[in-house]
Every structure is written in C-alpha cells, then in structure tokens.
Amino acid sequence: MEEDLPTEFDLIVIGTGLTESIIAAAASRIGKTVLHLDTNDYYGGYWASFNLEAFRKYLNSSATQISTAVEAINNNFLPLQAQPTLVRNVQEQWYNFTEKGDVDGWNREKIEQEFRKFNIDLVPKLLYARGSMVELLISSNICRYAEFRALDRVATVWDGRITTVPCSRSDVFTNKEVNVVEKRLLMKFLQSCVTYEEDSEAKEELDGKTFLEHLQSHKLTPNLTHYVLCAIAMGNARTPCREGIAAVKKFLMSLGHYGNSPFLFPVYGCGEIPQCFCRLCAVFGGIYCLNKAVEGIHFEQCNEGLKYDSVKCGKQNITSKGLVVGQGYTSRAVFSKSTPAEGAAQKLCGNLARAVILTNVPLGGASQNPGGGGVAIMKLPPANNHQEGATILQMSHPSGTCPKAIYLIHVTTLAVTENPEEDLKPYVAQILSKDYLPAPEITNENASATESESVKRENTSSTILYEAYFNIPSCLACAENANLSLPVGVRLVCGPYHELDYDQSIEQAKTVFHEIYPDEEFLPRAPDPEEIIIGEEEPVPDQGDSLQDSNEPVDNASECRELESESTDAQEAKEDAVDKAEECTEQK
C-alpha cells in the first residue's frame, strides 16, 4: 500500500532533469519544503545515464511507445504526459558477426556480457575546469557527491587524418606536425586571446567580424586556423569574433587547473550531475518520489486569468506555493499566446541528433591514445547543410573477457531532418568504418627470400560493432519558438542545450530560482558532515585555560588523547623492559 505524501509544500518540482534538480536543491538549501516527482523510475530524464542493457531497453520502449500531446486545459485541469522523456526516431544495428566473424575477439554475445562496463549518456557533456558548472559544484560544496577525471586528449580531422591538437605550451613545442614558425605564431595568438580584454581599441576592431576572419588577419597557416577554430574555440566559420576569442580564453584559463587538460568528465557518466543536486536537496529535507504517476495540474480562476492550485498524484491533491515543470510533461500549445515576430528567435533546447557507437579501435589508432585512450574529444566542422558541426566524445572500456578494450563513441549535432542517421552520416564516415579492415603487413624487401620479415602495421581503422541513432526533441515549452503566457505560480524549464558545458542550463536555473525567491541566495555553500552539530554544543573552556603562552588555542580533547596515548606507550615500554631483564637473568 502506497504511503500518502504530505499535502502542502513550498515548492513542487516535476521532473529530475538537470535544471529542475538545481532549482530543487537551491530551494531546499534555503529551508523551503520541496517535493520532487518523476514519472520515470530513474533520475535525470533526458540527462540520464544507462548501462548498455538498460540503454537498449530504453530505446526499445521509446520506439514502441507513442506519446500523445495534451492540447487543452479542461475544467481548470491540465493532464500531464505519462511518458515525457522518450527519444524519437530510434534506429539500432549490430555488426554482422554471423557472416563476417569476430572483430579483434569481440562479438555480440561478448559485448552484451560486458553491459555493466558502459555508462551511456543520453546527452554527454564535458566540464570546463574553470567553467560555470565546476564553479557551482565547488561554491555549493556539491562536488563531494561525484568523482571526476581529466580529459586525456583533444583531437581533430585535418588533411583526412585524425590528429591530436596541441593545446598547452608543452604540447605546442613537442608537436612534430607544427614547424617552428607556426609554433611562434600560435603561441603569440593564444597570448593575445588571453589579454584581449585589456586593450579597448582591439575590442572595437572585433565587432562585425567572424572569428575565422580574425584568425586569417593574424596570418595563421591553414592547419593552425583549423586547430584554433574547431578544436580550441570549438566553433565554426560563422562564430562571431568576440565569442570565439572568449571561447579560446576559457579553454586556456582551464588548462592546467586539474591536470594538463581543460576539461573534466564525471567518472560514472553525466547522469551523475543531476543526481548530485538531488542528493543535496534530500539532505536538506526534500522528498523524492520516482516512478510516481502525476496525473495533472489543477488551476483556479483569478484576476490575472489562471492561477496554479495543486498537483494531482494518485488520489491526492498536493498544494504548493510554486510549481516547476520539466521538459516533456506539458504541451506547448497549452500556454501558447502568440507567435513572436521574425527576428525574435531564441536558441531552442534539444533538437539533437545523437549516435551511440561501439568500436574496436580508438580514434586515430592506439599510438595516438596512450594509456588505453581514456576520454577524448573531437569537434568536426559543419558538413553539407549543417550549421553547427558535430561533437565526438570517446570513452575507453577495458574488458576482462577480451584482451583488447572496446570504445564508446558519442556523436552529437543539431538535427536537420527527422532521420538522425542521415544527419550524422557525414561525420561518422570521417572517423569510423562499417567494415573490419585488419592492419596490413609490411614485408622487408631488403631481407633475403628465405629470411623475409613481415611487420604488422598498427590498425587505425575503427570498425563499428554496434550503433544506435535517435533524436532528443526540443522541450514542448520552447518548440517552434512559442511566446508563452503561463498561469500564475507555474514555471517551465528546458531540457539539454546543444552546448559543450552546462552554462545555459545553469543560467536558466538561476533565473527561475530568483523569480520564485527574489531575495534569497542561490545555492549557498552546504556544510560538511563534520561541521554539523546535532544537539547542544560542547561547553567552551575559559579563555585563560585554552590559550598557551603563544596565545594559540589548544584542542583539549586531542591533547588528552595524546597524553593518554603517551602514558600507554610508556607503560608498554616499561613492561617490555622488565620482561627482557627477566629473560636475560634466566639465561645467565
């Protein structure tokens, strides 16, 4: 029998996506009562992480379920979507192991047996070491709930080859593909990006230019231009100049902060990030209900029109002072006021074409991936009629049943059509192969016929062993650039944006929080467990007793423990000395 929930809260949050979870944690942290609901049986919504088996079940359920949009409020009641966070246009395919045989010891059965090795993110992202997410995790003291690792490699495709991009000063001067003159040009340009804000005249020259034009004005060679534009600024030919320079500066300022890399990645997948904020909310009293049917929202009439009243969960109507609803639970048409004029376009969330691919060889071959590959990023420039290009993330997964590792490849771009495989084909074809191409052998022609030697060349061709394609839709609130007129007390938040880090999502969470609680601090630092005192505080000793001659405070408890320890050690030493003396006397 289900236990009834309390019937009144300060804030109800529907959906456990990142933005909703940040708002819930911030509200709970300032002492508000929070009820956090999710119709799914897992955290994160479109931000979730799954193992391989759970990921394939999720894709299958998304392919078989048809989501129906709710278009109207009837009798002041708005029904919510029963399955709000399903992906769309799912396509899945395995390498033909039956006809073509195993690939480097891998087949479908072995891969499926290793399903726990994978943490597959629906929307994988990286954290800049000096980015807004890292700063928020540190300032709020939420960082203790997760583990991170530094990125191992930044790569790109240049002249038809996958190459490693020189990022730090040491990388620039040890890179053999960049000559001495190019190294000086690159270091001089990177230095100018770090200090450009100090020069007001230079700032005026940047207006109206693209970042590509700015690079060309510095007479950088084509390969350096490609490295800076695509791999360091993570931009493209349309990127505005100021935006590109700011991205380069952010990249450089993040270098060396946590190792020789500007990026961090959660050890257990990006689905850990929303859960970190959920944990903080729960620590400060937030109530969580996953797999909870949320039928809809009750409204009431007021002078301004509709006003939020309560949420219907099962047989209960639960009231709150405010309501935050995550992506997918409501239809855009419900609150659509009008279509905004042209030119009022906003950057929509979602609308992503995604690929999840397993391969046998890391990007560029093992020689470019020392230490097993780790985590690597690659940004490819736009192809065909695309505008934003594609972001590729690679994670290595060592195996206990196979001598070789297997590699998880994420490919993400903005969707152009309703076919994610077609949208991503131009990018996947540049770095991966659908056929197994074993490394050719090189015969030493200088050896005699009887002593001919054959050396096996490194295999740099990555074969696709498994591939899945799907679309992450835009949220129903901002699809088609809707101009919304929300009922009083209701706020809708977006899903994941097409960005490398979490800047836009964090900014939206801050905006919504300050709309609800304008005079409150956003996510103040949470105390460590040892800083929390339960019950009455211990009596404070007199100042004269607690100060030494140097006027420094003394930890009385630790001093007593040290004296007790010294007394015990002295007693044990005395007993040992007596035993040895007695033993010596007996021998004599």
N, C-alpha and C positions, 0 to 999 in steps of 0.2 A: 504494500500500500504506500502510495506516494505521500511524503510528508508535506504539509501545507507550508508555504512561504509566508513571511511577514507581509502585511497588506499595504505598507506605506514605506517609501524610501525618499531620499533626497534626489537621487538620480537613478534612472533605469537605462542601461546600455544594451542594445540588441545587436549581436554580432561580436566576435572576438578577433576581428582583423586588427591590424597594427594601429590605425588611427583611433578606433574605438577603445582599444586597450590602453593607449596612452591617456586618453581622456578619463577613463575609469580609474586608472592609477592616480592621476593628478587630483581627482575629486576625493578619492578615499584618503589620500595623503593629508588633505586639509581638514579631515574629520567628517566628511559627508558620508551618509549611508548610501551604499551603491549595490544595486542588483544587476549582475551581468549575465545575460541569457544568450544561448546559441542553440539553434535547432540541430546543428551538426553534433556528432559525438567526438569531435576533435577540436583543438584550438586553431585559430588562425584564419579560417575562411580561405580566401584566395592567397593568403600569405603562408599557408601551411606547408609542412614537410612530411613526406611519407617514405617508408621503406619501399622496395620495388614491388612486393606483393600487394601492399595497401595502395600504392600508386596505380597499379593496373586495375584493381577493383574500383578505385575512384573513377578512372577513365571509363570503365565499362558502365558504371552507374550513370555517368554523365551522357554516354552515348545512347542509353536506353530510355532515360527519363526525359520527358518533355515538360519544360517549365511554361506555365501559363501566366501571363501578365494580368495583374489586377488593375482595372482601369477606372474604378469609381469608388466613392465613399457612399455607402447606403445606410440610411438611418443613423448618421453620425458614427458609423463603424467602418474601419478600413481593414479588410483581411490582408494578411501578410503572406509572402511566398513561403511555401512549405519546404522548398529546396532552393535556397537563394544563391548558393555558391557552386554551381555546376559549370564546368568548362564546356566549350562548344566545338563543333566540327572536329571531333576526335578521329584520328587515324593512327593505326598501330601496325607494325610489321617487324618480323624477325628475319634474320639472315637465313638462307635456305641451307641449313646444316645437313639435312637429309640427303640432298643430292650433291652438295659441294664438299661435305666433310667438315671436320673441326677446324677452327681457326686458332692457331697458337695454343692448342689444348682446351679451348673453350667451345662449348656447345650450349644449346638452350637449356638442357637439364642442369648442367653445372652452374649456369648463370642464375637460374631460378633457385637453386640450392643456396646461393650466396645472397639472397634477397635482403638479409639483415645488414649487409655491408654498406648499403646505399641509404643516404638521406637525400631524397629527391625533392627539391623545392619547386613549388608551382611558379613562384616569381623569385629567382635567385638575384641577390644583390651583394655589393661589396660595401664596406665602410671605409671612408677616408679616415686616416689616423687622426687628422685634425678636422674632421667633418662634424656636422651638427649632431649626428646620432651618437658618436663616441663622446662628444661633449655632454650630451644629455644623460647618457648612461653613467658618466663619471660624476656630474654635478648632482644627480639624484641618488647616487650610490646604488643604482640598479645593476651595475656591472658585475657585482658579486654573484649574480644569478646565472651567468653564462661564461663560457670559455671561448677564446678567440685564438686564431693563428694568423701569422703574417702571410701575405701572398708571396708566392715563390717566383713568379715570372710575369712580365708584360711582353706580349708578342704581337706581331702583325704580319700581314702578307705583303711582300714587296718583290717586284720583278718575278712573280709567280712562285716565290718560295716563302715558307714560314720562317721568320727570323725573330730573334729576341731583340727588344728595343733597349738601347742604353738609356737608363733613367738617372742614376746617380753619377756623381763626379767620377767615382772609380769605374763604373760601367762604361762611361764615355771614353776614358783613356785606355781601357783594356780591350775595347771593341775593335776587332780587326777589319770590319766592313766599313769603317768610317776613317778616312785619312786624317792626317794631322791638321790640315787647313779646315776641314769640316768640323773637327773637334773644337777648334778655337771659335769658329762661327757659332756652333751650337751652344757652347758654354757662355759666350757673350750674349746671345739672345735670351737664354734662360735667366741670366742675371738681370737683364732688362725687364723681364716679366715680373720678377720678384720686387723690383724697386719702382715700377712704373707709376704708382700712386703718388710718389714723391715729386713727380715732375708734372706740374699743372699744364704746361704748354704741350707736352706729349699727349696728355689725356684729351685735349681738344682735337688733336690730329686723328684720334681713333674713331671719332663719330662718323657714321656713314660708310665705314669700310667694313669689309668682311675680314675675318681672321686670316684667311688664305691670302688676301691681298697684302695684309700686314707682314706675313711671312715672306712673301715674294719681294717686298720692298727692302727686307733685310738681306736679300741676295742669298738666301739659303738654297742649297742644292736640292734637287727633286726628292732624294731619299730623306734628307733631313726635314724637308717640308712635310713629307708623309708621316714621318715619325712623330713630329710635334703635333700636327693637326689631328691625326687619327688615334695615336697611342698615348700621348701625354695629355692633350686637351680633350680627348675623346669626342672630337667634333667632326664637322664635315665642311664642304665648300660654302655652305650657307650660314655657318656660325658667325654671329656678329663679332666684331673685333674685341670689344670690351669683354664679352662673355668668354671668348677664347683665352684671353690673357688671364682673366680671373680663374679659369679652369687650370691653366698651367701653374699659376701661383699656388692654388690649392694643392695641386699634385706635388709641387716641390716642397711646400711647407709641411706636407705629411710625410715626406721621405725621412727615414732615419728616426722617426718618433718611436716606432715599435719595430725595430729591425730595419734591414735595408730594403724596405718596401713601403709604398704609400698607402697600402690597403690592408684591411683586416677582413677575415671571414669567420663566421661562427663555426666552431668545431663540429657541432651536431646539426648544422643546417640553419637557414634563415628563419625557419619556423620557430626557432628558439626566441627570437626577438620579441614578438608579441606576447609570448608566454612569460618573459621576464617582467613585463609590465603587469600582467595578470597576477603574478606571484606577489608583487608589491601591493597591489590592490587588495588581495586576500589577506596579507599580513596586517593591513590596517582596517580590516573588518568587512571588506567586500564579500558578497555572497555570489557564488558561481553555480550555474546550472547549465551543463551541456546536455545535448540530446533532449532538450526541453521544447515541447510544442508551444509555439507562440502564435495563437490564432489571429490576433489583430490588435488594433488600437481604437479605443473609444475616444470620441470628441464630444464637446458641448458647444453650443452657440454662445457667442459673446459679442460685444460691440465691434470688435475688430474682425469678426467672422467666426471661424472655427478656433477652438482652444483645446489643447490636449487635456484629456481627463485621466485615462488609465490604460493599462495593458492587460489584455485577456490571456491568461496562461491556464489552460485546462478549465477547471471550474472556478478559478479565482480571477477577480479583477483587482490588479495591484496598482495603486496610485503612486505618483511621484511628482516632484516639483518640476522636473525636466526629463526629457527623453532624447537619447541619441540613437539613431538607427544606422546600421552599417550597410555596405554595398549589397544590392540584390534583393533586399526584403520588400521594397516598395517599387511601384511603377512610376516612371517619370510623368506620365500623363495625369496622374492623380493630382499633382500640385503644379502643373504647368500653367503659367499665367499668360504668357505670350511668347512669340519667337523674337529674340533680340534682333536689332538691326545688323546688317552686314558690317563687319569691322569690329564687332564686339565679341569676337571669338575668344574662347578660353582653351587652355590646354586640358584635354579630357583625360581622365584616368582610364586605365585598362586599354582596350582595343589593341591587345598584344597578340602577335603570332609567336608561338612557342614550340621549340623542339627539345626533346629529351632523348639523347643518343648514347649508346654504349659502344665503345671501340676497343680494339686490341693494342693500339699503338698510340702513345701521346702525341700531341700536335708537334710536328716537326721532327719526330724521332726521339729516341732515348738520349742521344748525345746533347740535345737542347733542353732536356728535362732532368737535370741531375737530382739525385736524391729520390728518384721514383716519380717525379712530376709534381706532386703536391697540388697546389691550387694555382691556376694561371688564368690570365685574361687576355682576350684579343678583341680589338674593335675593327670591324671591316667597314669601308666606305660604302655609301648607298649604291645599290645596283638597280638597273632598269629604271622604273618609275618610282622608286622608293625615295624617301626624303631623309631618313634618319640613320640609315645603315643598320648593322647588326652587332650585338654584343655577344661574345662567346666566352663562357666560363668552363674551365676544365678542372675536374677533381679526380685524383688517383685513388684506387681502392685495391690494396694488396689482397691476395687470396691465400687461403690455407690449403685449398684443394688443387690449385693450379700454380705452376712455377712462375707464371707471368701475371702481372697486375692487369686489371681492367679499368677503363677510364670512362668517367661520366662527363658528357659534353652537353652544356646548355646553350641553346641559341635563341636569342630574343630580338624581335624587331617590331615596329608598328605594323599592324595588319593593313593590307591594301585591299585584299579580296576576302571572300568567305572560305578560302582554301589555304590553311596555314602552310601546308607542304609546298604549294606553288610559291607562296610569298617567301619562303626560306630556302628554296632550291638554289637560287644563285649564290647564296652564302655557303650553304653546306657543300656544294660542288667544289668550292675553292679549297677546302681543307680536308674533306673526307671522301672515301670511296665506297661504293656498294659492293665491290668485288675484292676478293682477297688476292693481293699481289705480293707473293713471297719475295724476299730480298734476293737479287741475282748474285751469282758467284763470279768473282773476278779471277781469271786464270793468269798466273805469272808466266808471260811469254818468254821471259829470259831463261827460265829453267829448262832443262833437257826434257825430251819427250817422256822419258821414264820417270823423271822426278818433277813433273809438272805439279805446281801447287795451286790450290784453289782457296780463295779467301772469301768468306761470306760478307757481303756489304750490309750495312745497317738498313733495316726496313724503316722507311719514313712514311709509308702509306698507311693511313688509319682506316681500317675496314669497319663498316657499320654492322654491328652484331644485332642491335635492337634499336628501333626508332619509333617515337611517338610524337604526333603533332596535334596541337589543339590551340584554341583561341581563348584568351582571357577577355571577357567583354568589358565594355565601359559600364560604370555603375548606372543604374536607372535614373539617378538624380541628374547627372550631367550629360547623359546621352543626347545627341542632337543639339547640344548647347542650350538646354532649356533655361528659360527665365522663370524661376520658381517663386511661388508665394506660399510659404509654409504656414501651417497653423501655429498659433502661439504655443511655445513650450516644446516644439519639435525641431530637431536639427538632424540633417542628413550628412553623412560623411562619405568620402570617396574610397575607392579601392586603390591598388598599386598604380603608380605612375610609371611612365617609361623614362626612368632616370636610374643612374648607376647606384646612387646612395639613397637616403631616405628624406632629403631636405623638404620636398613639397608636402609629404605626409606629416612630418613633424610640424611644419608651419600651419597646416590646416588644423591639427590637434590643438595647437596653442590658440589659434583664432577662436575655435569653438569653445574651448575652456574659458577664455576671457569674456566671451559673450554670455556664458552662463554665470560665471563668478568674476565679475569685472574688477573687484578689489582684492582678489586673492593671489598669492604667489603660485606660479606654475611649477609643480613638481620640486618642492624644496628637498634638500638632502635628507634621506632616510637614515636614522641612526643604525650603527652596527649592533648586533645582538649583545655584545659585551657592554654597550653604552646604555642599555635599557635597565632601569632599576625597578624591580617589582616590590611593592610594599613600602615600608618605611625605610628611609635612608639610614646608614650606619652613623652613630654619633661621631661628631667631628672633635678630635682631641684639641686641648688647649694649644694656642699658638706657641707658647713658650716650650711645650714639650715636643712639638712637632718640628722644631727648627734646630738644625745643628749650628755649630759655630759659624758656618758659612752662610747661614740664613736660608739654606735649601731645605725643602720639605722632605720628610722621611716617610717611607712606606713602612708603617709599624708592623703590619701583618707579614710582609715579606721579610722584614728584619727578624721577626720572631721565628719564622720558618728557617732562616739561615742560621740563627743561634742554635735552634733545636737540632738542625742537621749537623752543625759543627760539634755539638755535645755528643750526639750519637756516634759520629765518626771517631771522636776522641775515645769514647768508651770501647768501641770495637778495636781500635788500635791498642789500647791498654790490655784488653783480653788476649789479643794475638801475641803481644809481647810476653805475657805470663805463660801462655801455652808453649811458646818457643823456649823459654827459660827452663820450664819443667822438662821438656823433651831433651834439652841439652844436658841437664843434670842426670837424667836416666841413662843416657848414652855413656857419660863418664863413669 
